């Protein structure tokens, strides 16, 4: 027996929840041995003790094998086993300044997609006093001053004033990170003229992301990277790292080719005789030029960034720079995006993740494209406002939760409950609290979906994954219903849940090859199957739309397809079935037709057949809308009245 | 429960059974917290880092009606080419005046800026802080009405910057709260008799002028209005609704617009926004401190006690409180872990057996809905 332990802890430190998993190498592959989640206030060692204790009670030999010790002591294992960690970045606020309202809105949208909490002002509407207030506020961590690359008169005339105002603020607050985007870079000289007793901010140029990567990354490439397998190593950007690092790499004199070097240098771990835990000490991605590091460190830099139209799609270049400025390198959401890219390449499927947490949410999509499907195109958007209990709770957000809720609340009462949910995210998770949490989660996903039209226009993914603490205690069929309610695209797809929250920590593995090997072993454990979703479009209302026969390994079903409803057909996890559908009229289900036969796989919720409208049509009156939600919800959540 | 009180210093946390550590702990007191007092453009600090301040000492001067002013050219004006950051402190105001202009520097308008024109008889004191300079011309945030900001408590200044704010390390200890509204303030602690855990509005009379009143589980908008009218300095309640906070903010806005300024008024919600009674150990602590000078701090929400030693309630180590859910606000003793339990709506959560109040039998409550107190 090797002395090297064949196990490690995968830890995800969220804002509300700490998730811990024990991953061990047994039976020739890496396996998820146990996992747990608890409020982030819980003592970590107590959590890890609990996991080891459970494994030890269930299978002592297994614990001895993976720990490579006879009679392993729990305390010693907690101290000795390696840890693979990812963390949520605490929300940070950026003040967006522009010469015109139009430009300000565009910049605010990009900053929001990069995960910042955003406050903004424009010189044509707000007076300099108000703008100064924004940038001097204690809780403002960064300033984005932007303009078109060739600013028109309405912006140009305000730029000197805005530049002087931001430069003055930067002198008053040296810790403030300043980003000059597009034509605002002309004001750079305002920051270099500081006197001998002022701190002189260092000017760092953050160029647009490597265009050669973009050229390979078609058809969708949003805040993205394209990556290839080891067989086709020609173009490989470091995928998913804080984007400013990428931008900085592009700005080095050596050029972008230098950037590709560190991505896959570690030799892959041998997973047979002597498995080794992933390289946990190395950062996820090395970058030759260090840009300002967020979270507590001081930013004495002025960053020159691309304008709001650069990149494909427009704004993605600036979004990358801002994301790099905000996020830490081991951030959970970026880790999820990296893991999803690896999974897409591994499984050769399109994968979409919707993650909702207390500090924000993430929507990302990755799919293998190109010759031999060896290139992955992916995009991700992490938004602070996609939290289920946002810090900046606006009336619009409260109304959105109210519109998804099956309980009638007045606005103030709902506001109080949402704010208490933020301060105590694990509180009242049952009964009415569960319904409120579900409504808040749906409102958060709705914001996320609205902010990612470039993902929404894509076809239904092969696998859709729900992730994040908000789904942790929700029944699987209800999670599946929420996904069907919110991401409405015709097609057939599998639904899964990252129950053990492994995607984030696995995304922290530095080496892409190693991460992919680890995921290959763990994919069945990472993705808890919720079921399959069949979602046709173009169903006519008012009469039976046709029939569906589900032929499974152990049972068959025959369903009359009634428009406007959603059904769950029992299909346990691990089983597959064939669904044959005969529609009266032609519908869209990937392709347009009347007869379809698709392979579906089971899950905890079974097979979901959704014949509701795309997009959903709901009554205007609030009480009728609540009744409609409730009828759909009750069909999937029979325990609701317990 | 009727927690006994005894005087002692800072208590050490007793050994806690492992299952109890899964219940989130709530610290009753924090020692020497750092608090912030936010300032804006036009406001200046009157203290400097490292300086010791006492309660009631002026620490800042706020411009009540700041406007954007085009100052024009100033002597020695360069684009930030000067010494210091513009903060000289109150004592160094003479040197401050001799320093070249810098962003954030205190500025008093010259004759042409003092409002001497044909329609006005007397000069206006137009003063504020410099904002920025373009082509040698300076702009400022300035006004002619100013008010002193007094330190709500004693402590040591950690950071002080014009237009930005003051960070201060408090000398004493504080009770953390969840929500705050209004402004930092101070007064003597008044713990009136509560009826069913609530304070009647009629109890808020002129006799409590200058007090910070403990108001029970919830404070209404009417009570806040009445308290301000009676010159009460602040209120402390178990919870504070968003509607009441909005009313208070609107009332403060009107107050700022008025010429006659009133003493600062602050309000604290110890547990959050939804109605809950004040936790018995905290109520016992407040009762023991009645009559002492305390301060309400809004960033972060704290009730600061200007003392180092306080009589801490003596609690059994298995004493827990339900902070959310159907039993919210009730307290009792933790009996045992109940493992994973199926709750309403089929939700499975880790649970504990708790004997609440005088109940004969145990109640199963989700661990995440409980809190235990850390002294």
Interface residues (C-beta under 8 A of the other chain):
Chain A: X38 X39 X41 X42 X43 X46 X49 X127 X128 X129 X132 X133 X136 X137 X138 X160 X161 X164 X165 X167 X168 X169 X171 X172 X173 X190 X193 X194 X195 X196 X197 X198 X412 X415 X416 X417 X419 X420 X423 X424 X426 X427 X428 X429 X430 X431 X433 X434 X435 X473 X474 X475 X637 X638 X639 X640 X642
Chain B: X18 X21 X22 X24 X25 X36 X38 X40 X41 X42 X66 X67 X68 X78 X79 X80 X81 X82 X83 X84 X85 X86 X102 X103 X104 X131 X132 X133 X134 X139 X141 X161 X162 X163 X164 X165 X178 X179 X241 X242 X243 X272 X273 X274 X323 X324 X325 X326 X328 X343 X344 X345 X346 X347 X348 X349 X350 X366 X368 X369
